[in-house]
Amino acid sequence: MPITKYLEKNAELYANDCALVELNPEMRETRRITWKEYELTQPEPNLPYRREISWHIFNEKANRCAHYLLERGVRKGDKVGILMMNCLEWLPIYFGILKTGALAVPLNFRYASDEIEYCLNLADISVLFFGPEFIGRLEAISEKIMQHRLLIFVGEGIAPTFSESYFMSAMNYSSANLDVEISDDDDGAIYFSSGTTGFPKAILHKHRALMHSAAVEQKHHGQTKDDVFLCIPPLYHTGAKMHWFGSLISGGKAVLLRGTKPETVLKAVSDERCTIVWLLVPWAQDILDALDRGELKISDYHLEQWRLMHIGAQPVPKKLIEDWKKYFPHHDYDTNYGLSESIGPGCVHLGIGNTHKIGAIGIAGYGWQVKIVDEKRKEVAQGQVGELAVKGPGVMVCYYKNPEATAEVMDNDGWLYTGDMAQMDNDGFIYLVDRKKDVIITGGENLYPVQIEDFLHKMEAVKDVAVIGLADKRLGEIAAAVIEVKQGFKCTEEDVNNFCMALPKYKRPRKIIFAPVPRNPTGKIEKPKLREMYRTEDPFASMTSGE
């Protein structure tokens, strides 16, 4: 059945229970709450901006959105885009789109005007919902994108001249459930690849994949009605939304938090009584650093109900989790691996209770198969490095309108070849070695940057690190380590070189760069950007120390 049925079920069973909370610590409450919204914020003016809706109101808002879209000519199979920051309107609009039988197409909120135009055209988007933060970017391309396309402004006040107001229109439509027939085999959504290697690809998924992602999340993390999920990452990405699907399937409350500062996260967990939190590596490290420096004290917060911290989207340093367990020894922990092409997290996961295998991404997730193959796509022997492939109900249909790119990563048997290099230990646990395209070949030897990064993360002064390959006349490539130093610590090139003496000589970085490590909104290191930034004819140019 389509995932929209879970929303309708929750609206019946848990009508007045809280479904979603929007929490923005950096915004004060100045606007009028409309359209059957209500809030629990006390009237004191200095409290953070907070709104919430019940499951009944959530479903009503989705239905009004759906009826509004149908009235505006949207039909089954059409593509409807969402370009909005996380807010209380985001998910009801997403479900309203699905209820019409149209495909929901979320867009990255960091896209520039040209990227927005590219994605609108690539995915054949006929309607676009957008928030006030994007008026300028859309205005710059409005003349080119308005033809045969409806732009809908989701915000207070007067809509820009090139759009119509959602709040002024949709509230007048029916709140009744729809009778549009939707099956598991119908196309459900298009997501875009993270775009770290150029303009993104459009990834087509069926409703079956959306349903499977919900089942995977609930199976892996055991959400119940009593759980409260703290959602920090952007909802346009599969990771955040598919983790929230565990709350949807169980009828639990979720908190949409705008902000990633350590004190913001801990206060949200404390005030909202959150039990499950999904973090990215930088956010978890920031919390640990703040605790280490004494800027935060666990005793100042109500955290006893917090049962699970899990991380995904990138390799997780073993030391980070070891340090985390020192502060939060009662926490369950899980690592989640996935791609937008596999409907996000969970095709591989560590599994709660497998902390003795921290460092691995884990084993095949619920309903998934995995294998590791060589360049001819033949399975390698256990322990050998090869490309990770996955298969299951969450694999994409295709890259939309790009059969050549689809053929590069999928075969006729339904296997998706991830581009990630990995190896399996004797217990069947999989360890990421690196991205296939990020492997460094130096003097004929393959270097896997993730292995070097994991090693350097053990240095106390290192907050974040990225290892990239730079051109070298003699060796072809050399390994360069870009190191971001923790606040209050000092680290020199000599310190790093001395620490790396424990590595085999060919694995030691030949160049040390002290600088911030850029990551995209899903937490992945932007290595193409780093390679472009530090491309030089002199790979042994001296760098200053960081502190």
C-alpha positions as CSV (number, residue, x, y, z in Angstrom):
1,M,0.0,0.0,0.0
2,P,1.2,3.6,-0.5
3,I,2.8,5.3,2.5
4,T,0.1,7.9,2.6
5,K,-2.2,5.3,4.2
6,Y,0.0,5.3,7.3
7,L,-0.7,9.0,7.7
8,E,-4.4,8.4,7.3
9,K,-4.3,5.6,9.8
10,N,-2.4,7.8,12.4
11,A,-5.0,10.5,11.9
12,E,-7.7,8.0,12.9
13,L,-5.9,6.3,15.8
14,Y,-3.9,9.2,17.2
15,A,-6.0,12.2,16.0
16,N,-5.0,14.6,18.8
17,D,-1.5,13.3,19.6
18,C,1.4,15.5,18.5
19,A,2.9,14.4,15.1
20,L,5.3,17.2,14.3
21,V,7.1,20.0,16.1
22,E,9.0,22.8,14.4
23,L,11.6,24.2,16.7
24,N,13.8,27.2,15.6
25,P,15.9,28.5,18.5
26,E,17.2,31.4,16.4
27,M,13.7,32.8,15.5
28,R,11.4,34.6,17.8
29,E,7.6,34.2,17.5
30,T,6.4,37.3,15.7
31,R,3.9,35.9,13.1
32,R,0.2,35.0,13.4
33,I,-0.5,31.3,13.5
34,T,-3.1,30.4,10.9
35,W,-4.8,27.5,9.1
36,K,-5.7,25.3,12.2
37,E,-2.1,25.4,13.5
38,Y,-1.6,25.6,17.2
39,E,1.4,25.9,19.5
40,L,2.4,25.0,23.0
41,T,4.9,27.9,23.4
42,Q,4.2,30.0,26.5
43,P,3.7,33.7,25.8
44,E,7.1,34.8,27.2
45,P,8.8,36.8,24.3
46,N,12.3,35.3,24.7
47,L,11.3,31.7,24.2
48,P,12.3,30.0,20.9
49,Y,9.9,29.7,18.0
50,R,7.9,26.6,18.3
51,R,4.9,25.2,16.5
52,E,3.3,21.7,16.5
53,I,0.5,19.9,14.8
54,S,-1.4,16.8,15.6
55,W,-1.8,13.7,13.3
56,H,-5.3,14.8,12.5
57,I,-4.2,18.3,11.4
58,F,-1.2,16.8,9.6
59,N,-3.5,14.7,7.5
60,E,-6.0,17.5,6.9
61,K,-3.2,19.8,5.7
62,A,-2.0,17.1,3.3
63,N,-5.5,16.6,2.0
64,R,-6.1,20.4,1.4
65,C,-2.8,20.5,-0.4
66,A,-3.8,17.5,-2.6
67,H,-7.3,18.9,-3.5
68,Y,-5.6,22.3,-4.2
69,L,-3.2,20.6,-6.6
70,L,-5.9,18.6,-8.4
71,E,-7.9,21.8,-8.8
72,R,-4.8,23.5,-10.4
73,G,-4.5,20.7,-12.9
74,V,-2.0,18.3,-11.3
75,R,-2.6,14.7,-12.3
76,K,-1.2,11.3,-11.6
77,G,2.3,11.0,-12.9
78,D,3.0,14.7,-12.9
79,K,6.1,16.0,-11.0
80,V,5.8,18.5,-8.2
81,G,8.9,20.1,-6.7
82,I,9.6,21.3,-3.1
83,L,12.2,23.9,-2.5
84,M,11.9,24.8,1.2
85,M,13.8,24.8,4.4
86,N,12.7,22.4,7.1
87,C,9.4,23.7,8.5
88,L,6.0,22.5,9.7
89,E,4.6,22.8,6.1
90,W,7.2,20.6,4.4
91,L,5.9,17.1,5.2
92,P,2.2,17.9,4.7
93,I,3.0,19.3,1.3
94,Y,5.1,16.2,0.5
95,F,2.2,13.9,1.4
96,G,-0.3,16.1,-0.3
97,I,1.6,15.7,-3.5
98,L,1.8,11.9,-3.1
99,K,-2.0,11.7,-2.4
100,T,-2.7,13.1,-5.9
101,G,-0.7,10.3,-7.5
102,A,1.9,12.9,-8.6
103,L,5.6,12.4,-7.9
104,A,7.2,14.5,-5.1
105,V,10.5,16.0,-6.1
106,P,12.5,17.6,-3.3
107,L,15.3,20.1,-4.2
108,N,18.4,20.9,-2.3
109,F,18.1,24.2,-0.5
110,R,21.7,25.1,-1.4
111,Y,21.1,25.0,-5.1
112,A,22.0,28.2,-7.0
113,S,19.6,29.6,-9.6
114,D,21.2,27.7,-12.5
115,E,21.1,24.4,-10.6
116,I,17.4,25.0,-9.7
117,E,16.6,25.7,-13.4
118,Y,18.6,22.5,-14.4
119,C,16.7,20.3,-11.9
120,L,13.3,21.7,-12.9
121,N,13.9,20.9,-16.5
122,L,15.6,17.6,-15.9
123,A,12.7,16.2,-13.7
124,D,9.9,17.8,-15.8
125,I,8.6,19.6,-12.8
126,S,5.3,21.3,-13.6
127,V,4.6,22.8,-10.1
128,L,7.1,24.1,-7.6
129,F,6.5,24.9,-3.9
130,F,9.1,27.3,-2.6
131,G,9.8,29.1,0.7
132,P,10.6,32.8,1.3
133,E,14.4,32.0,1.4
134,F,14.4,31.3,-2.3
135,I,12.6,34.3,-3.7
136,G,15.8,35.9,-5.0
137,R,17.1,32.8,-6.6
138,L,13.9,32.1,-8.4
139,E,13.3,35.7,-9.4
140,A,16.7,35.6,-11.2
141,I,15.3,32.8,-13.5
142,S,11.6,33.5,-13.3
143,E,11.2,34.5,-16.9
144,K,12.8,31.2,-18.0
145,I,11.0,28.8,-15.7
146,M,7.4,30.3,-15.6
147,Q,6.3,29.0,-19.0
148,H,4.0,26.1,-18.5
149,R,5.0,25.9,-14.8
150,L,3.1,26.9,-11.7
151,L,5.2,28.5,-8.8
152,I,3.6,28.4,-5.4
153,F,4.9,30.6,-2.6
154,V,4.8,29.0,0.9
155,G,5.2,31.9,3.3
156,E,3.6,34.8,5.1
157,G,2.7,38.0,3.3
158,I,2.2,38.8,-0.4
159,A,3.5,36.3,-2.9
160,P,6.1,37.4,-5.4
161,T,4.6,38.5,-8.7
162,F,5.8,35.3,-10.5
163,S,3.9,33.0,-8.1
164,E,0.7,32.5,-6.2
165,S,0.2,32.2,-2.4
166,Y,-0.2,28.8,-0.9
167,F,-1.6,30.0,2.4
168,M,-4.2,32.2,0.8
169,S,-5.4,29.4,-1.5
170,A,-5.0,25.9,-0.1
171,M,-6.8,26.6,3.2
172,N,-10.1,27.0,1.3
173,Y,-10.0,23.4,-0.1
174,S,-11.5,20.2,1.3
175,S,-9.8,18.4,4.1
176,A,-11.3,15.0,3.2
177,N,-9.2,12.0,2.2
178,L,-8.9,11.5,-1.6
179,D,-10.0,8.5,-3.7
180,V,-7.0,8.6,-6.1
181,E,-5.9,5.0,-6.6
182,I,-2.2,4.5,-6.0
183,S,-0.3,1.2,-6.1
184,D,3.1,0.1,-5.0
185,D,4.2,-0.1,-8.7
186,D,3.3,3.5,-9.3
187,D,6.2,6.1,-9.5
188,G,6.3,7.9,-6.2
189,A,9.3,10.3,-6.0
190,I,12.4,11.7,-7.7
191,Y,15.4,12.6,-5.6
192,F,18.6,14.2,-6.8
193,S,22.1,12.8,-6.2
194,S,24.2,14.9,-3.9
195,G,26.0,16.5,-6.8
196,T,29.5,16.4,-5.4
197,T,30.8,15.4,-8.9
198,G,28.9,18.0,-10.9
199,F,25.2,18.6,-11.7
200,P,23.0,16.1,-9.9
201,K,21.2,13.2,-11.5
202,A,17.4,12.6,-11.0
203,I,16.7,9.4,-9.2
204,L,13.3,7.8,-9.8
205,H,11.7,5.6,-7.1
206,K,8.4,3.8,-6.9
207,H,6.0,3.8,-4.0
208,R,7.2,0.4,-3.1
209,A,10.6,1.8,-2.3
210,L,9.2,4.5,0.0
211,M,7.2,1.8,1.9
212,H,10.3,-0.4,2.2
213,S,12.4,2.4,3.6
214,A,9.8,2.9,6.4
215,A,9.8,-0.8,7.2
216,V,13.6,-0.9,7.2
217,E,13.8,2.0,9.7
218,Q,11.3,0.6,12.1
219,K,12.8,-2.9,11.9
220,H,16.3,-1.6,12.6
221,H,15.5,0.9,15.4
222,G,12.4,-0.5,16.9
223,Q,10.4,2.7,17.0
224,T,7.2,2.7,19.1
225,K,4.5,5.2,19.8
226,D,6.4,6.5,22.8
227,D,9.6,7.3,20.8
228,V,10.4,10.9,19.9
229,F,12.7,11.4,16.9
230,L,14.8,14.5,16.6
231,C,15.3,15.4,12.9
232,I,18.0,17.9,12.2
233,P,19.2,17.2,8.5
234,P,17.3,18.7,5.6
235,L,14.1,16.9,4.6
236,Y,14.9,17.2,0.9
237,H,17.4,14.4,1.4
238,T,16.4,10.8,1.7
239,G,18.4,10.3,4.9
240,A,16.4,12.6,7.1
241,K,13.0,11.7,5.7
242,M,13.4,8.0,5.6
243,H,14.6,8.0,9.2
244,W,11.5,10.0,10.1
245,F,9.4,7.3,8.3
246,G,10.1,5.2,11.4
247,S,8.0,7.7,13.4
248,L,5.3,7.7,10.7
249,I,5.0,3.9,10.8
250,S,4.7,3.9,14.6
251,G,2.7,7.0,15.1
252,G,5.4,8.7,17.2
253,K,6.3,12.4,17.6
254,A,9.1,14.0,15.6
255,V,10.9,17.3,16.2
256,L,12.2,19.3,13.2
257,L,15.1,21.3,14.6
258,R,16.6,24.3,12.9
259,G,20.1,24.5,14.2
260,T,23.1,22.2,14.8
261,K,25.0,23.9,17.7
262,P,25.8,21.5,20.5
263,E,23.7,23.4,23.1
264,T,20.8,23.6,20.6
265,V,20.8,19.9,20.1
266,L,21.0,18.9,23.8
267,K,18.4,21.5,24.7
268,A,16.0,20.1,22.1
269,V,16.6,16.6,23.3
270,S,16.0,17.7,26.9
271,D,12.9,19.9,26.3
272,E,11.1,17.7,23.8
273,R,12.1,14.4,25.6
274,C,13.7,13.0,22.5
275,T,14.6,9.3,22.5
276,I,16.2,8.9,19.1
277,V,18.7,11.3,17.4
278,W,20.4,10.9,14.1
279,L,23.6,12.9,13.8
280,L,26.2,13.6,11.2
281,V,29.9,13.2,12.2
282,P,30.7,16.9,12.5
283,W,27.7,17.5,14.8
284,A,28.5,14.6,17.1
285,Q,32.2,15.8,17.2
286,D,31.1,19.3,18.1
287,I,29.0,18.0,21.0
288,L,32.0,16.0,22.3
289,D,34.3,18.9,21.9
290,A,31.9,21.2,23.9
291,L,31.7,18.6,26.6
292,D,35.4,18.2,26.7
293,R,35.9,21.9,27.1
294,G,33.4,22.1,29.8
295,E,31.1,24.5,27.8
296,L,28.3,22.0,28.2
297,K,27.4,19.8,31.2
298,I,25.2,16.7,30.8
299,S,23.8,17.4,34.3
300,D,22.2,20.6,33.0
301,Y,19.8,18.6,30.7
302,H,17.2,15.9,30.9
303,L,18.7,13.2,28.8
304,E,17.9,10.0,30.6
305,Q,15.2,9.1,28.0
306,W,17.6,9.4,25.0
307,R,18.1,5.8,24.1
308,L,19.6,5.7,20.6
309,M,22.2,7.8,18.7
310,H,22.8,6.8,15.1
311,I,25.0,8.2,12.3
312,G,25.0,7.8,8.6
313,A,25.9,9.5,5.3
314,Q,29.7,9.0,5.8
315,P,32.4,6.8,7.4
316,V,32.4,7.1,11.1
317,P,35.7,7.2,13.0
318,K,35.9,4.5,15.6
319,K,37.4,6.9,18.2
320,L,34.3,9.2,17.9
321,I,32.0,6.5,19.0
322,E,34.4,5.3,21.8
323,D,34.5,8.9,23.1
324,W,30.7,9.2,22.7
325,K,30.1,6.1,24.9
326,K,32.3,7.6,27.6
327,Y,29.7,10.4,28.0
328,F,26.6,8.4,27.1
329,P,27.3,4.8,28.2
330,H,23.7,3.8,28.1
331,H,23.1,4.8,24.5
332,D,22.4,2.2,21.8
333,Y,24.3,3.0,18.6
334,D,23.9,2.2,15.0
335,T,25.6,3.2,11.8
336,N,23.5,3.4,8.7
337,Y,24.8,3.2,5.1
338,G,22.8,4.0,2.0
339,L,22.5,6.1,-1.1
340,S,19.7,8.1,-2.6
341,E,19.7,5.4,-5.3
342,S,18.8,2.9,-2.6
343,I,16.1,5.2,-1.1
344,G,18.5,6.4,1.6
345,P,19.7,4.7,4.8
346,G,19.5,1.1,5.8
347,C,20.6,-1.1,2.9
348,V,23.6,-1.8,5.1
349,H,23.6,-1.1,8.9
350,L,25.8,-2.0,11.9
351,G,22.9,-3.1,14.0
352,I,22.1,-2.2,17.6
353,G,24.2,-4.5,19.8
354,N,27.2,-4.7,17.5
355,T,29.3,-2.0,19.0
356,H,32.2,-4.5,19.1
357,K,32.3,-3.9,15.3
358,I,32.4,-0.1,15.3
359,G,34.3,1.0,12.3
360,A,32.2,-1.3,10.0
361,I,29.1,-0.1,8.2
362,G,27.7,-3.5,9.1
363,I,25.6,-6.2,7.4
364,A,22.8,-6.3,4.9
365,G,19.7,-4.4,6.1
366,Y,16.2,-5.7,6.4
367,G,15.1,-7.0,3.0
368,W,18.5,-6.3,1.4
369,Q,21.2,-8.3,-0.2
370,V,24.9,-7.3,-0.5
371,K,28.0,-8.5,-2.3
372,I,31.5,-7.2,-3.1
373,V,32.7,-7.5,-6.6
374,D,35.8,-6.9,-8.8
375,E,36.0,-4.8,-12.0
376,K,34.2,-7.5,-13.9
377,R,31.4,-7.6,-11.3
378,K,32.4,-11.1,-10.1
379,E,32.4,-11.6,-6.3
380,V,35.7,-11.3,-4.6
381,A,37.1,-13.6,-1.9
382,Q,36.3,-12.7,1.7
383,G,38.7,-10.0,2.9
384,Q,39.5,-8.7,-0.5
385,V,38.7,-5.2,-1.6
386,G,36.1,-4.7,-4.2
387,E,33.0,-2.6,-5.1
388,L,30.0,-2.9,-2.9
389,A,26.7,-3.8,-4.6
390,V,23.3,-3.9,-3.1
391,K,19.9,-5.3,-4.1
392,G,16.4,-5.0,-2.7
393,P,13.0,-3.3,-2.9
394,G,14.5,0.1,-2.3
395,V,16.7,0.2,-5.4
396,M,15.8,3.0,-7.8
397,V,14.0,2.4,-11.1
398,C,16.6,4.5,-13.0
399,Y,18.3,7.8,-13.4
400,Y,15.4,9.7,-14.9
401,K,15.9,10.4,-18.6
402,N,19.5,9.1,-18.4
403,P,19.7,5.4,-19.6
404,E,23.5,5.6,-20.1
405,A,24.2,6.6,-16.5
406,T,21.6,4.0,-15.3
407,A,23.4,1.2,-17.2
408,E,26.7,2.1,-15.6
409,V,25.4,1.4,-12.1
410,M,22.6,-1.2,-12.5
411,D,22.5,-4.6,-14.1
412,N,19.5,-6.6,-15.4
413,D,19.3,-8.6,-12.2
414,G,18.5,-5.5,-10.1
415,W,22.0,-5.1,-8.5
416,L,23.0,-1.5,-7.8
417,Y,26.8,-0.9,-7.9
418,T,27.5,1.8,-5.4
419,G,30.9,3.0,-6.4
420,D,32.1,2.4,-2.8
421,M,35.1,0.2,-2.3
422,A,34.7,-2.2,0.6
423,Q,35.8,-5.4,2.2
424,M,34.1,-8.1,4.3
425,D,35.6,-9.6,7.5
426,N,35.3,-13.2,8.6
427,D,32.1,-12.4,10.5
428,G,30.4,-11.0,7.4
429,F,30.7,-7.3,8.5
430,I,31.4,-4.8,5.7
431,Y,34.0,-2.1,6.0
432,L,34.1,0.9,3.6
433,V,37.5,1.4,2.1
434,D,36.7,4.4,-0.1
435,R,34.9,5.8,-3.0
436,K,36.0,4.1,-6.2
437,K,36.7,7.5,-7.8
438,D,38.6,8.7,-4.7
439,V,41.2,5.8,-4.6
440,I,44.7,7.2,-4.9
441,I,47.2,5.4,-7.0
442,T,50.7,6.3,-5.9
443,G,53.7,4.6,-7.4
444,G,51.5,1.7,-8.5
445,E,50.0,1.2,-5.0
446,N,46.3,1.7,-4.2
447,L,45.7,4.1,-1.3
448,Y,42.3,4.2,0.3
449,P,41.8,7.6,1.8
450,V,39.2,6.5,4.4
451,Q,41.8,4.2,6.0
452,I,44.2,7.1,6.4
453,E,41.5,9.4,7.6
454,D,40.4,6.9,10.3
455,F,44.0,6.7,11.5
456,L,44.4,10.5,11.6
457,H,41.1,10.8,13.5
458,K,42.9,9.2,16.5
459,M,45.0,12.3,17.0
460,E,43.5,14.3,19.9
461,A,43.9,17.6,18.1
462,V,42.1,16.5,14.9
463,K,38.5,17.6,14.6
464,D,38.0,16.6,10.9
465,V,40.2,15.3,8.1
466,A,40.0,14.6,4.4
467,V,42.7,12.8,2.4
468,I,42.8,13.5,-1.3
469,G,45.1,12.6,-4.2
470,L,47.2,15.4,-5.8
471,A,49.2,15.0,-9.0
472,D,52.8,14.1,-8.8
473,K,55.3,13.9,-11.6
474,R,57.2,10.9,-10.2
475,L,54.5,8.9,-8.4
476,G,51.4,9.9,-10.4
477,E,49.6,10.9,-7.3
478,I,50.4,11.6,-3.7
479,A,48.2,11.5,-0.6
480,A,47.5,15.0,0.9
481,A,45.8,15.3,4.3
482,V,43.5,18.3,4.9
483,I,43.2,18.6,8.6
484,E,40.8,20.8,10.6
485,V,42.1,21.3,14.1
486,K,39.9,21.4,17.2
487,Q,39.3,24.7,18.9
488,G,41.9,25.3,21.6
489,F,44.4,22.7,20.2
490,K,47.7,23.2,18.4
491,C,48.9,20.9,15.7
492,T,51.9,21.2,13.4
493,E,53.1,19.3,10.3
494,E,55.8,17.7,12.4
495,D,53.2,16.5,14.9
496,V,51.2,14.8,12.0
497,N,54.3,13.3,10.4
498,N,55.5,11.9,13.7
499,F,52.1,10.4,14.4
500,C,52.0,8.8,10.9
501,M,55.2,6.9,11.5
502,A,53.0,4.1,12.7
503,L,51.6,3.8,9.1
504,P,53.4,1.9,6.3
505,K,55.6,4.3,4.5
506,Y,53.5,4.3,1.3
507,K,50.3,5.2,3.2
508,R,51.8,8.3,4.9
509,P,50.5,11.6,3.6
510,R,53.1,13.4,1.6
511,K,51.4,16.8,2.1
512,I,49.7,18.3,5.2
513,I,47.2,21.1,4.8
514,F,45.6,22.8,7.8
515,A,42.2,24.1,6.7
516,P,38.5,23.6,7.2
517,V,37.1,20.4,5.7
518,P,34.0,21.2,3.5
519,R,31.0,18.9,3.7
520,N,27.8,19.1,1.8
521,P,24.4,19.2,3.7
522,T,24.3,15.4,4.0
523,G,27.7,15.3,5.7
524,K,29.8,14.0,2.8
525,I,33.2,15.5,2.3
526,E,33.4,17.6,-0.9
527,K,36.6,16.0,-2.2
528,P,36.3,17.4,-5.8
529,K,36.2,20.9,-4.3
530,L,39.3,20.1,-2.2
531,R,41.2,18.7,-5.1
532,E,40.4,21.8,-7.1
533,M,41.4,24.1,-4.2
534,Y,44.8,22.5,-3.6
535,R,45.8,21.5,-7.1
536,T,49.4,22.7,-7.4
537,E,52.5,22.0,-9.5
538,D,54.6,21.8,-6.3
539,P,53.1,19.0,-4.2
540,F,55.7,19.5,-1.5
541,A,55.0,23.2,-0.9
542,S,55.2,23.9,2.8
543,M,52.1,24.7,4.8
544,T,51.6,26.7,8.0
545,S,50.6,24.9,11.2
546,G,47.0,25.0,12.4
547,E,45.7,25.9,15.8
